[in-house]
Amino acid sequence: MNESASDTPGPELFSWEFATDPYPAYAWLREHAPVRWTTLPSGVGAWLVTRYGDAREALAEGRLSKNPVHHAEPAGAKGKTGIPGERGADLMTHLLNIDPPDHTRLRRLVSKAFTPRRVAEFAPRVRELTDRFIDGFGPAGQADLIHDFAFPLPIYAICDLLGVPPEDQDDFRDWAGMMIRHGGGPRGGVARSVKRMRAYLVELIHRKREHPGDDLISGLIRASDHGEHLSENEAAAMAFILLFAGFETTVNLIGNGVHTLLRHPRQRAALQESLARGESDLLETAVEELLRYDGPVELATWRYATAPLTIGGQPVAAGDPVLVVLAAADRDPARFDAPDTVDLARRDNPHLGYGHGIHYCLGAPLARLEARTALASLLTRLPDLRLAVDPAELRWRGGLIMRGLRTLPVEFTPEADRTAAHGM
């Protein structure tokens, strides 16, 4: 590792103050040290890539492996990279941790079960869940939109899609809640939750082999490629990563997105007017802009150099970890006009919110569907939605990869009161 790019003092990274608004620090890095060696809070060092052009190239670079076996310091980093708890639960063989040809085989198998048709057919269920949760807190005139809406919507949606029976879905909600606390729960709670989830998924896969249904896990079991089937461990790992990646990113997309809209009332009003006219174009570009402006994934998942290479003029040694900072790349003025401005109608918007290259997020169509449905329902049914606290009181969850609010307290006029007022 060559530390020349780290010699210049820069802003403090990964503090609580940084978590509230990391974008000024990322702007400094883009300008002064676009590929910078940084020691993370875990003690593991990595290169941070912050410019859009470098980030896009790094995401598609074949010499940057997703497999932790290529990390130059695997002993010191054990358990400090990747998804919390996945190593101890033997859930490493999923798409975020493997390279071609295994990645190619597994992605092709999963893609056969995770089709655009399946996502499109799921739209009525997403609308049903969305309305159910709004019905639950709507009469109160106040809610925590993370706890009451942004969190349960994707967890129950992905459970339905995977084929988790309704009577077991509350357990998944508890396990998932522990996983996204990022150290905020009891000691060892994440590892225990991941192990319980794995044990349950293995049992569910056995049940689906005997009694398959029209769900994603049954589809994974049926999918084959030149006679090859997913092994039991691969199936459990794939179901786990679809669940994990399929809910936390959407929790943050909805939460961050609503937060952004509430902080930008003119943009929010334009979207509400568009929805009232029955239009969908602005809603679609709005979701893309919210992904770019303050997206759910701050840093792409870990990569490791398999050979010496150069990124943005900076030599990177074999075995060095590389973290592509999506949040910095998507605010790069070299690629986006007025990148720190929210423009829901932005058309030239090739953001990296769901990655790039062979590891582009498989679940992006589902997340977009959930975000469009959630935002449209909230803004239509609760048109005077507003923050219930000073913005400075909001706190962001800790964690390296994801960016999301701990809570989002809001208030609004209950639908019944608004209807009664209009009837007077």
C-alpha positions as CSV (number, residue, x, y, z in Angstrom):
1,M,0.0,0.0,0.0
2,N,1.4,3.4,-1.0
3,E,0.2,6.1,1.5
4,S,1.3,9.1,-0.6
5,A,-2.3,10.1,-1.2
6,S,-2.9,10.1,2.6
7,D,-0.2,12.6,3.6
8,T,-2.4,15.7,3.2
9,P,-4.6,16.2,6.3
10,G,-8.2,16.1,5.4
11,P,-11.7,16.2,7.0
12,E,-12.6,13.8,9.8
13,L,-14.4,10.8,8.4
14,F,-16.9,8.4,10.0
15,S,-17.7,10.5,13.0
16,W,-21.3,11.1,14.1
17,E,-21.1,14.6,12.7
18,F,-19.8,13.2,9.4
19,A,-22.7,10.8,9.3
20,T,-25.2,13.6,9.5
21,D,-23.8,15.3,6.4
22,P,-20.9,13.5,4.7
23,Y,-21.1,15.5,1.5
24,P,-18.7,18.4,2.3
25,A,-16.1,15.9,3.3
26,Y,-16.6,13.9,0.1
27,A,-16.3,17.1,-1.9
28,W,-12.9,17.7,-0.3
29,L,-11.8,14.2,-1.1
30,R,-12.9,14.5,-4.7
31,E,-10.9,17.6,-5.1
32,H,-7.8,16.9,-3.1
33,A,-7.4,13.1,-2.6
34,P,-9.9,11.3,-5.0
35,V,-8.3,7.9,-4.2
36,R,-7.2,8.0,-0.6
37,W,-6.0,5.4,1.9
38,T,-8.1,5.6,5.0
39,T,-8.2,3.6,8.3
40,L,-11.8,2.8,9.0
41,P,-13.4,2.7,12.5
42,S,-12.9,-1.1,12.5
43,G,-9.2,-0.6,12.2
44,V,-9.1,-2.0,8.6
45,G,-7.5,0.2,6.0
46,A,-9.0,0.7,2.5
47,W,-8.8,3.0,-0.5
48,L,-11.7,5.3,-0.9
49,V,-12.6,6.2,-4.5
50,T,-14.7,9.3,-4.7
51,R,-14.8,10.7,-8.3
52,Y,-17.5,9.6,-10.7
53,G,-15.2,8.5,-13.5
54,D,-12.9,6.5,-11.2
55,A,-15.8,5.0,-9.4
56,R,-17.5,3.8,-12.5
57,E,-14.3,2.2,-13.8
58,A,-13.6,0.6,-10.4
59,L,-17.0,-1.0,-10.2
60,A,-16.4,-2.7,-13.5
61,E,-12.7,-3.5,-13.0
62,G,-12.1,-7.2,-13.3
63,R,-8.9,-7.0,-11.1
64,L,-11.0,-5.9,-8.2
65,S,-12.4,-9.1,-6.7
66,K,-15.5,-9.4,-4.4
67,N,-14.0,-12.5,-2.7
68,P,-12.5,-11.7,0.7
69,V,-9.9,-14.4,0.2
70,H,-7.9,-11.8,-1.8
71,H,-7.6,-9.4,1.1
72,A,-4.0,-9.0,2.0
73,E,-4.8,-9.1,5.8
74,P,-7.6,-11.7,6.1
75,A,-6.7,-12.6,9.7
76,G,-6.9,-9.0,11.0
77,A,-10.0,-8.2,9.0
78,K,-11.9,-11.3,9.9
79,G,-15.5,-10.4,10.7
80,K,-14.8,-6.7,10.0
81,T,-15.6,-6.7,6.3
82,G,-18.8,-7.8,4.5
83,I,-22.3,-8.1,6.0
84,P,-22.3,-8.4,9.8
85,G,-22.7,-12.0,11.0
86,E,-22.6,-13.7,7.5
87,R,-19.2,-15.3,8.1
88,G,-20.1,-17.0,11.4
89,A,-23.4,-18.2,9.9
90,D,-21.7,-19.7,6.8
91,L,-23.6,-17.5,4.5
92,M,-20.7,-16.2,2.4
93,T,-21.4,-17.8,-1.0
94,H,-23.7,-15.2,-2.4
95,L,-23.5,-12.7,-5.3
96,L,-21.8,-10.0,-3.2
97,N,-18.8,-12.2,-2.3
98,I,-17.9,-14.1,-5.4
99,D,-16.5,-13.5,-8.9
100,P,-16.9,-15.1,-12.3
101,P,-17.3,-17.8,-13.3
102,D,-19.2,-18.7,-10.0
103,H,-20.9,-15.3,-10.0
104,T,-22.0,-15.7,-13.6
105,R,-23.5,-19.1,-12.9
106,L,-25.3,-18.0,-9.7
107,R,-26.6,-14.7,-11.1
108,R,-28.0,-16.5,-14.1
109,L,-29.8,-19.0,-11.9
110,V,-31.2,-16.3,-9.6
111,S,-32.2,-14.2,-12.6
112,K,-34.4,-17.0,-13.8
113,A,-36.4,-16.8,-10.6
114,F,-36.2,-13.0,-10.1
115,T,-37.7,-11.9,-13.4
116,P,-39.2,-8.5,-14.4
117,R,-42.5,-10.3,-14.9
118,R,-42.5,-11.5,-11.3
119,V,-41.7,-8.0,-10.1
120,A,-44.5,-6.4,-12.2
121,E,-47.0,-9.0,-11.0
122,F,-46.0,-8.1,-7.4
123,A,-47.2,-4.4,-7.8
124,P,-50.7,-4.9,-6.4
125,R,-49.3,-6.6,-3.3
126,V,-46.9,-3.7,-2.7
127,R,-49.8,-1.2,-3.0
128,E,-51.8,-3.4,-0.6
129,L,-49.0,-3.4,2.0
130,T,-48.4,0.4,1.5
131,D,-52.1,1.2,2.2
132,R,-52.2,-1.2,5.1
133,F,-49.3,0.6,6.9
134,I,-50.7,4.1,6.2
135,D,-54.1,2.9,7.5
136,G,-52.4,1.8,10.7
137,F,-50.8,5.2,11.6
138,G,-52.9,7.5,9.5
139,P,-55.7,8.2,12.1
140,A,-53.1,9.3,14.7
141,G,-51.9,12.3,12.8
142,Q,-48.3,11.4,13.6
143,A,-45.8,8.6,13.0
144,D,-42.2,7.6,12.9
145,L,-42.0,6.9,9.2
146,I,-39.0,4.6,9.6
147,H,-40.5,2.3,12.2
148,D,-44.1,2.5,11.1
149,F,-43.6,2.5,7.3
150,A,-40.2,2.5,5.6
151,F,-39.0,-0.6,7.6
152,P,-42.1,-2.9,7.6
153,L,-43.0,-2.3,3.9
154,P,-39.9,-3.9,2.3
155,I,-39.4,-6.6,4.9
156,Y,-43.0,-7.9,4.5
157,A,-42.7,-7.4,0.7
158,I,-39.5,-9.4,0.4
159,C,-40.9,-12.1,2.7
160,D,-43.9,-12.5,0.5
161,L,-41.7,-12.6,-2.6
162,L,-39.4,-15.2,-1.1
163,G,-42.4,-17.3,0.1
164,V,-42.0,-16.9,3.8
165,P,-45.4,-17.9,5.3
166,P,-47.3,-15.0,7.0
167,E,-47.2,-16.7,10.4
168,D,-43.3,-16.5,10.3
169,Q,-42.9,-13.0,8.9
170,D,-42.9,-11.3,12.3
171,D,-39.8,-13.3,13.2
172,F,-38.1,-12.0,10.1
173,R,-39.0,-8.5,11.1
174,D,-37.4,-9.0,14.5
175,W,-34.2,-10.5,12.9
176,A,-34.0,-7.8,10.3
177,G,-34.5,-5.1,12.9
178,M,-31.5,-6.4,14.8
179,M,-29.4,-6.5,11.7
180,I,-29.8,-2.9,10.7
181,R,-29.1,-1.5,14.2
182,H,-25.4,-1.6,13.3
183,G,-24.2,-2.2,16.9
184,G,-27.1,-0.5,18.6
185,G,-28.6,-3.7,20.0
186,P,-27.4,-6.2,22.6
187,R,-23.9,-7.6,22.2
188,G,-23.8,-10.5,19.8
189,G,-27.4,-9.8,18.8
190,V,-26.6,-9.4,15.1
191,A,-24.7,-12.7,14.9
192,R,-27.5,-14.5,16.7
193,S,-30.2,-13.0,14.4
194,V,-28.2,-14.0,11.3
195,K,-27.8,-17.6,12.5
196,R,-31.4,-17.9,13.4
197,M,-32.3,-16.5,9.9
198,R,-30.0,-19.0,8.3
199,A,-31.4,-22.0,10.2
200,Y,-34.9,-20.9,9.3
201,L,-34.1,-20.5,5.6
202,V,-32.5,-24.0,5.5
203,E,-35.6,-25.4,7.0
204,L,-37.8,-23.4,4.6
205,I,-35.8,-24.6,1.6
206,H,-36.4,-28.2,2.6
207,R,-40.1,-27.5,2.9
208,K,-40.2,-25.8,-0.6
209,R,-38.4,-28.8,-2.2
210,E,-41.2,-31.0,-1.0
211,H,-44.0,-28.5,-1.6
212,P,-42.9,-25.9,-4.1
213,G,-45.0,-22.8,-4.7
214,D,-45.0,-19.8,-6.9
215,D,-42.5,-17.9,-4.9
216,L,-38.8,-16.9,-5.2
217,I,-37.3,-19.6,-3.1
218,S,-39.2,-22.3,-5.0
219,G,-38.0,-20.6,-8.2
220,L,-34.4,-20.7,-6.9
221,I,-34.8,-24.4,-6.2
222,R,-36.3,-25.1,-9.7
223,A,-33.7,-22.9,-11.5
224,S,-31.0,-24.9,-13.3
225,D,-28.2,-24.0,-15.6
226,H,-26.9,-26.8,-17.9
227,G,-28.0,-29.3,-15.3
228,E,-26.5,-27.5,-12.3
229,H,-28.7,-26.6,-9.4
230,L,-28.0,-24.3,-6.4
231,S,-26.6,-26.3,-3.5
232,E,-28.4,-26.0,-0.2
233,N,-25.8,-23.6,1.1
234,E,-25.9,-21.5,-2.0
235,A,-29.7,-21.4,-1.9
236,A,-29.6,-20.3,1.8
237,A,-27.0,-17.7,1.1
238,M,-28.9,-16.4,-1.9
239,A,-32.2,-16.2,0.0
240,F,-30.3,-14.4,2.8
241,I,-28.7,-11.8,0.5
242,L,-31.9,-11.2,-1.4
243,L,-33.6,-10.6,2.0
244,F,-30.8,-8.4,3.4
245,A,-30.1,-6.4,0.3
246,G,-33.8,-6.3,-0.6
247,F,-35.0,-4.6,2.6
248,E,-32.3,-2.3,4.1
249,T,-31.6,-0.5,0.8
250,T,-35.4,0.1,0.4
251,V,-35.8,1.2,4.0
252,N,-33.2,3.9,3.4
253,L,-34.4,4.8,-0.1
254,I,-37.9,5.5,1.3
255,G,-36.6,7.2,4.5
256,N,-33.9,9.3,2.9
257,G,-36.3,10.1,0.0
258,V,-39.1,11.4,2.2
259,H,-36.6,13.3,4.3
260,T,-35.2,15.0,1.1
261,L,-38.7,15.9,-0.1
262,L,-39.7,17.4,3.3
263,R,-36.6,19.5,3.2
264,H,-37.3,20.7,-0.4
265,P,-40.9,21.9,-0.4
266,R,-41.0,23.3,-3.9
267,Q,-39.8,20.0,-5.4
268,R,-42.2,18.1,-3.2
269,A,-45.1,20.3,-4.3
270,A,-44.3,19.8,-8.0
271,L,-44.4,16.1,-7.5
272,Q,-47.7,16.2,-5.6
273,E,-49.2,18.3,-8.4
274,S,-48.0,15.8,-11.0
275,L,-49.5,12.9,-9.0
276,A,-52.8,14.8,-8.7
277,R,-52.9,15.0,-12.5
278,G,-52.4,11.2,-12.7
279,E,-49.0,11.5,-14.2
280,S,-46.1,9.1,-13.6
281,D,-43.1,10.6,-15.5
282,L,-42.0,13.0,-12.7
283,L,-42.4,10.2,-10.1
284,E,-40.0,8.0,-12.0
285,T,-37.4,10.7,-12.4
286,A,-37.9,11.7,-8.8
287,V,-37.0,8.3,-7.5
288,E,-33.8,8.3,-9.6
289,E,-32.9,11.8,-8.3
290,L,-33.5,10.7,-4.7
291,L,-31.2,7.7,-5.3
292,R,-28.5,10.1,-6.6
293,Y,-28.9,13.0,-4.1
294,D,-29.0,11.1,-0.9
295,G,-29.1,7.4,-1.8
296,P,-29.5,4.4,0.5
297,V,-26.0,2.9,-0.2
298,E,-23.2,5.2,0.7
299,L,-20.3,3.0,-0.2
300,A,-20.3,0.0,-2.5
301,T,-19.5,-3.3,-0.9
302,W,-15.9,-4.4,-0.4
303,R,-13.5,-5.1,-3.3
304,Y,-9.9,-6.5,-3.2
305,A,-7.2,-6.0,-5.7
306,T,-6.0,-9.3,-7.2
307,A,-3.1,-7.6,-8.9
308,P,-1.3,-4.3,-8.9
309,L,-3.4,-1.6,-10.7
310,T,-3.9,2.1,-10.9
311,I,-7.1,3.9,-10.0
312,G,-7.3,7.6,-10.7
313,G,-3.6,7.9,-11.0
314,Q,-3.0,6.2,-7.6
315,P,-1.1,2.9,-7.5
316,V,-3.1,0.2,-5.6
317,A,-1.2,-2.9,-4.4
318,A,-2.5,-6.5,-4.8
319,G,-4.5,-7.4,-1.7
320,D,-5.5,-3.8,-0.9
321,P,-9.2,-3.3,-0.2
322,V,-11.1,-0.7,-2.3
323,L,-14.3,1.0,-1.3
324,V,-16.1,3.0,-4.0
325,V,-18.0,5.9,-2.4
326,L,-21.2,6.0,-4.4
327,A,-22.4,9.0,-2.4
328,A,-19.4,11.0,-3.4
329,A,-19.4,9.9,-7.1
330,D,-23.1,10.8,-7.4
331,R,-22.4,14.4,-6.3
332,D,-19.4,14.9,-8.7
333,P,-19.7,18.2,-10.5
334,A,-17.6,16.8,-13.3
335,R,-20.6,14.5,-14.2
336,F,-23.7,16.2,-12.8
337,D,-24.9,19.8,-13.3
338,A,-25.6,21.4,-9.9
339,P,-25.0,18.1,-8.1
340,D,-25.9,19.5,-4.6
341,T,-29.3,20.7,-5.9
342,V,-32.4,18.5,-5.9
343,D,-34.0,18.4,-9.3
344,L,-36.7,15.8,-9.4
345,A,-37.1,16.3,-13.2
346,R,-33.4,15.6,-13.9
347,R,-33.1,13.6,-17.0
348,D,-29.3,13.2,-17.5
349,N,-28.9,11.1,-14.4
350,P,-26.7,8.0,-14.8
351,H,-26.2,7.7,-11.0
352,L,-24.4,4.8,-9.4
353,G,-26.9,4.3,-6.6
354,Y,-27.4,0.6,-7.5
355,G,-23.9,0.0,-8.7
356,H,-22.5,-0.7,-12.2
357,G,-21.1,-3.6,-14.0
358,I,-21.7,-7.3,-13.3
359,H,-22.6,-6.6,-9.7
360,Y,-25.4,-4.1,-10.5
361,C,-28.2,-4.7,-8.0
362,L,-30.4,-7.5,-9.0
363,G,-33.3,-6.2,-6.9
364,A,-33.3,-2.7,-8.3
365,P,-36.6,-3.1,-10.1
366,L,-38.3,-4.2,-6.9
367,A,-36.8,-1.4,-4.9
368,R,-37.9,1.2,-7.5
369,L,-41.4,-0.3,-7.5
370,E,-41.6,-0.1,-3.7
371,A,-40.2,3.5,-3.6
372,R,-42.6,4.8,-6.3
373,T,-45.6,3.2,-4.6
374,A,-44.6,4.4,-1.1
375,L,-43.9,8.0,-2.2
376,A,-47.1,8.3,-4.3
377,S,-49.3,6.9,-1.5
378,L,-47.7,9.1,1.2
379,L,-47.9,12.3,-0.8
380,T,-51.4,11.6,-2.0
381,R,-53.0,10.4,1.2
382,L,-51.1,12.7,3.6
383,P,-50.6,15.8,1.5
384,D,-49.5,18.1,4.4
385,L,-46.9,15.6,5.7
386,R,-44.2,17.5,7.6
387,L,-41.3,16.9,10.0
388,A,-42.3,16.8,13.6
389,V,-38.9,17.7,14.9
390,D,-36.2,20.2,14.1
391,P,-34.0,18.7,11.3
392,A,-31.0,19.0,13.5
393,E,-32.5,16.5,15.9
394,L,-32.5,13.7,13.4
395,R,-29.9,11.0,13.8
396,W,-28.4,8.7,11.2
397,R,-27.6,5.0,11.8
398,G,-24.0,4.0,12.2
399,G,-22.4,1.6,9.7
400,L,-20.1,1.8,6.8
401,I,-22.0,0.8,3.7
402,M,-25.6,2.0,4.2
403,R,-26.9,5.5,4.8
404,G,-30.2,5.8,6.6
405,L,-32.1,7.6,9.4
406,R,-32.7,6.0,12.8
407,T,-36.1,7.7,13.0
408,L,-38.2,10.1,10.9
409,P,-40.9,11.7,13.1
410,V,-43.7,13.3,11.1
411,E,-47.1,14.8,11.6
412,F,-50.0,15.4,9.3
413,T,-53.8,16.0,9.3
414,P,-55.5,12.6,9.6
415,E,-57.5,11.7,6.5
416,A,-60.8,11.6,8.4
417,D,-60.3,15.1,9.7
418,R,-59.3,16.4,6.3
419,T,-62.4,14.7,4.7
420,A,-64.7,16.2,7.3
421,A,-63.2,19.7,6.8
422,H,-63.7,19.5,3.1
423,G,-67.3,18.4,3.6
424,M,-68.2,21.4,5.8
